[in-house]
Amino acid sequence: MKVKYHFEAPIMKEVQMTATFVKDKKLQNLYEQSFPEDEQIPWDDLMRLIEDMPLDFTAYYDGETFIGFTIVYPRKSVNWFWYFAVCEELRGKGYGQQILTQLIEKYKGQTCVLDMESPTQVCENIEQRRRRHAFYLRNGFRDTNVYRTYNDITMTIMMKGEGAFSITTEWPEIPSERLLPIEQSGWITNDLYIIARIPQVHPMPKGNQHLFVETADGEYIPDDFRHELALYTNGLLFTGCAHSGLENILAATPFPVNEVVGGFHLLDGHESEDELGELAYRLTDSYPQTHFHTSHCTGDAVFSTLKDVMAERLQAFSCGTKIEIEI
């Protein structure tokens, strides 16, 4: 007679971390060794965020042995898994699976989202990426096919829960008298002009196809971005993320534009090189006196293609960049 034994791993001890209580120095070391430097929040800054934000920062122990940690940003609409790491010498022993199982149980019935290095990008650690991707798929996450590029690294968004992935903002409780509804373009102060209801006469960014809004009936439909606003002042045009399309925003601006500042929402892997080249030539021909400054939602490969045509008239900026403009 064959006897089948089933051993269930004990639940690991969870210790909630705060900025003033980090039980084990190994935790900081694991954090700084597990993630590329450009994906890390500097440790001191992270501790300030832990103090100021409702982050779920948990360390895991098997007895007295430190195993790993997770950091989750819990919100009403979605729980964003920021960081998840297991000590290198303990990887491959089932601890990662156990931690994720406990984490999923903690947020049972809620939507959870994470980003990870894309397994479709050509890179040196492709096998590692594929294993991670398969790991999350086995645990009920699905690939949303929404991508973000940071410093030439393409990240894919994984999601567990109902609905479609959408980058949304939870509105804080703001007294209604402090809000000014905008239904059409116009001056809101003597030198600030709001651009609203942007006509969509030029091509829209293809990256929009992954973004949805939820209706009152709970149905997810493509976001048409009719709600998007842009801001103009003294020759400067601030585009925000430019989901309405950079050309559409420029066309809706009834004043000369000397400088454009903002995202272009041109994500890597969507528009072809020919389409981007044609866009660059249209911008340089139609706006010969305009300089462009772009950042977060303009992909690195996209920027390079545009730069080949626009040269010094296109510049990148990031947090801390200073741009001196005469107005």
C-alpha positions in Angstrom: 0.0 0.0 0.0 1.3 3.4 -1.0 1.0 6.2 1.6 0.9 9.7 0.3 2.1 12.3 2.7 1.2 16.0 2.4 3.2 18.6 4.3 1.9 22.1 4.4 4.5 24.8 5.0 4.0 26.8 8.1 2.9 30.4 7.7 5.9 32.7 8.1 5.9 35.3 10.7 5.1 38.8 9.4 6.6 41.9 11.1 5.2 45.2 10.1 8.0 47.8 9.5 7.9 51.5 10.2 10.5 54.2 9.6 11.6 54.1 13.2 11.4 50.3 13.5 13.5 48.4 11.0 14.2 45.1 12.8 17.1 43.8 10.7 19.9 45.7 8.9 19.7 42.8 6.4 16.5 44.3 5.2 18.1 47.5 3.9 21.0 45.4 2.4 18.5 43.1 0.6 16.6 46.1 -0.8 19.7 47.8 -2.1 21.2 44.6 -3.6 18.0 43.2 -5.2 16.9 46.1 -7.5 18.8 48.1 -10.1 19.8 51.5 -8.6 17.7 53.4 -11.0 14.6 51.4 -9.9 15.3 52.1 -6.2 13.9 54.9 -4.1 16.9 56.1 -2.0 16.7 54.4 1.4 16.4 57.6 3.4 13.7 58.8 1.1 11.9 55.5 1.3 11.9 55.7 5.1 10.3 59.2 4.8 7.6 57.7 2.5 7.0 54.9 5.0 6.4 57.6 7.6 4.1 59.8 5.5 2.2 57.3 3.3 0.0 54.3 4.2 2.5 51.8 2.8 2.3 48.2 3.9 6.0 47.4 4.6 6.3 43.8 5.8 9.3 41.7 6.7 9.0 37.9 6.7 10.8 35.5 9.1 11.0 31.7 9.4 11.6 31.5 13.1 14.4 34.0 13.7 15.7 33.7 10.1 15.0 36.8 7.9 13.5 35.7 4.6 12.5 38.8 2.7 10.2 41.7 2.5 7.3 43.3 0.5 6.2 46.9 0.1 2.6 47.5 -1.1 0.8 50.7 -1.7 -2.8 49.9 -0.8 -5.5 52.1 -2.4 -9.3 52.0 -2.7 -9.2 50.9 -6.3 -6.0 48.9 -6.6 -3.1 47.6 -4.4 0.2 48.4 -6.1 3.0 45.9 -5.3 6.1 48.1 -5.2 8.8 45.8 -4.1 9.2 42.0 -3.3 12.5 40.4 -2.6 13.8 37.2 -1.0 17.4 36.8 0.4 19.6 35.4 -2.4 20.8 32.4 -0.5 17.2 31.4 0.2 15.8 31.7 -3.3 14.5 28.5 -5.0 13.4 27.0 -1.7 9.7 28.0 -1.9 9.9 31.0 0.3 9.0 33.4 -2.6 5.9 31.4 -3.3 4.9 31.3 0.3 5.3 35.1 0.7 3.2 35.8 -2.4 0.5 33.3 -1.2 0.3 35.2 2.1 0.2 38.5 0.4 -2.6 37.4 -2.0 -4.6 36.1 1.0 -4.1 39.5 2.7 -5.6 41.3 -0.2 -8.1 38.6 -1.2 -10.9 39.9 -3.3 -9.1 43.1 -4.2 -7.3 44.2 -7.3 -3.5 43.9 -7.2 -1.0 45.3 -9.7 2.7 45.1 -10.2 5.3 45.9 -12.8 8.2 43.7 -13.8 10.9 43.7 -16.4 9.2 42.6 -19.7 10.0 39.1 -20.9 9.6 40.3 -24.5 12.5 42.8 -24.5 15.8 41.6 -25.9 18.2 41.6 -22.9 20.8 39.6 -21.0 18.5 38.3 -18.3 15.7 37.1 -20.5 15.5 33.7 -18.9 15.2 35.3 -15.4 12.4 37.6 -16.7 10.5 34.7 -18.3 10.7 32.7 -15.0 9.3 35.7 -13.0 6.6 36.2 -15.6 5.6 32.6 -15.4 5.7 32.7 -11.6 3.1 35.5 -11.5 0.9 33.9 -14.2 0.8 30.7 -12.1 -0.4 32.8 -9.2 -3.3 34.3 -11.0 -1.9 37.5 -12.4 -2.4 38.3 -16.0 -0.3 40.4 -18.4 -2.2 43.6 -19.3 0.1 44.3 -22.3 0.6 47.8 -20.9 4.3 48.7 -20.9 6.4 51.5 -19.4 10.0 52.2 -20.3 12.5 53.5 -17.7 16.2 54.0 -18.7 15.9 51.6 -21.6 14.3 48.9 -19.4 10.7 48.0 -20.5 8.4 47.0 -17.7 5.1 45.2 -18.2 2.1 45.7 -15.9 0.7 42.5 -14.3 -2.7 42.5 -12.7 -4.7 40.2 -10.5 -8.5 40.9 -10.1 -11.5 42.0 -12.0 -11.7 44.7 -14.7 -9.1 46.3 -17.0 -6.0 48.1 -16.0 -6.2 51.9 -16.1 -4.0 54.6 -14.6 -6.5 56.5 -12.5 -6.5 59.0 -9.7 -8.5 58.7 -6.6 -9.9 62.2 -5.9 -9.3 63.4 -2.3 -12.1 65.1 -0.5 -11.9 68.7 -1.7 -14.5 71.3 -0.8 -16.5 72.1 -4.0 -15.9 75.8 -3.6 -12.2 75.2 -4.3 -12.9 73.5 -7.7 -13.6 75.3 -10.9 -15.4 73.1 -13.5 -13.8 73.6 -17.0 -16.1 73.1 -20.0 -14.3 75.1 -22.6 -11.0 76.9 -23.2 -10.5 80.2 -21.6 -8.5 82.4 -19.2 -8.5 81.4 -15.6 -6.2 84.3 -14.5 -4.7 87.2 -16.3 -1.9 85.1 -17.7 -3.0 81.5 -17.5 -5.1 80.0 -20.3 -6.7 76.6 -20.0 -7.1 74.5 -23.2 -10.1 72.1 -23.0 -12.2 69.9 -25.3 -9.2 69.4 -27.5 -10.2 68.5 -31.1 -8.9 65.1 -32.2 -8.1 66.0 -35.8 -4.6 64.5 -35.9 -3.5 61.0 -35.0 -4.0 60.0 -31.3 -1.2 58.2 -29.5 -1.5 54.4 -30.0 -0.6 53.8 -26.3 -4.1 55.0 -25.5 -5.5 51.6 -26.6 -4.5 50.2 -23.2 -6.3 52.8 -21.1 -9.9 52.6 -20.0 -12.5 54.4 -17.8 -15.2 52.8 -15.7 -18.8 53.8 -16.5 -21.5 54.3 -13.8 -22.7 50.8 -14.7 -19.3 49.3 -13.9 -18.4 48.7 -17.6 -14.8 49.5 -18.8 -14.7 51.4 -22.0 -11.7 53.1 -23.9 -10.9 56.5 -22.5 -11.5 59.2 -25.2 -9.5 61.8 -23.1 -12.1 64.5 -23.8 -11.5 65.5 -20.2 -7.8 66.3 -20.7 -6.5 69.8 -20.2 -3.4 71.7 -21.3 -2.1 75.0 -19.9 -0.6 78.0 -21.7 1.1 81.1 -20.4 3.4 83.7 -22.1 4.5 81.4 -25.0 4.8 78.3 -22.8 2.6 75.3 -23.4 2.3 72.6 -20.8 0.9 69.4 -22.3 0.6 67.2 -19.3 0.7 63.6 -20.6 -0.6 64.6 -24.0 -3.0 61.6 -24.4 -5.0 63.8 -26.8 -1.9 63.9 -29.1 0.8 66.6 -29.2 -0.3 67.9 -32.6 -3.9 68.2 -31.4 -2.9 70.2 -28.4 -0.8 72.5 -30.4 -3.6 73.0 -33.0 -6.0 73.9 -30.1 -3.7 76.6 -28.8 -4.7 79.9 -30.2 -1.5 81.7 -29.4 2.2 81.5 -30.6 4.0 78.7 -28.8 7.7 79.2 -28.1 8.3 76.3 -25.7 6.4 73.0 -25.2 7.0 71.2 -21.9 5.5 67.9 -20.9 5.0 64.2 -21.9 4.1 63.2 -25.4 2.5 59.8 -24.5 4.5 58.2 -27.3 5.4 54.8 -25.7 8.1 52.6 -27.1 6.8 49.8 -29.3 3.6 51.5 -30.5 4.2 54.0 -33.3 6.5 52.8 -36.1 9.8 54.5 -36.8 8.3 55.9 -40.1 5.3 57.3 -38.2 7.6 58.9 -35.6 9.8 60.3 -38.3 6.8 61.8 -40.1 5.6 63.4 -36.9 9.0 64.9 -36.2 9.1 66.5 -39.7 5.5 67.8 -39.3 6.4 69.4 -35.9 9.6 71.1 -37.3 7.8 72.3 -40.4 4.6 73.5 -38.7 6.3 75.0 -35.7 9.7 76.3 -36.8 10.1 78.6 -33.8 9.1 76.1 -31.2 11.4 74.2 -28.9 10.2 70.9 -27.2 11.0 69.5 -23.8 9.7 66.1 -22.9 9.9 63.5 -20.2 8.2 60.6 -18.5 5.7 59.2 -21.1 7.9 59.6 -24.1 9.8 56.4 -24.6 13.6 56.3 -24.8 13.6 54.8 -28.3 10.9 57.2 -29.4 12.9 60.1 -28.1 16.0 59.0 -30.0 14.0 58.7 -33.3 12.5 62.1 -32.8 15.8 63.6 -31.8 17.4 62.4 -35.1 15.1 64.8 -37.0 14.5 67.6 -34.4 18.1 67.8 -33.2 18.6 70.6 -30.6 14.9 71.6 -30.8 14.0 68.5 -28.8 15.4 68.1 -25.2 14.7 65.6 -22.4 14.0 66.7 -18.9 13.6 64.9 -15.6 13.0 65.8 -11.9 15.5 68.5 -11.0 16.1 69.8 -14.5 16.3 73.5 -14.8 15.1 75.2 -18.0 15.8 78.9 -18.5 13.3 80.5 -20.8 12.9 84.1 -21.7 9.3 85.3 -21.7 
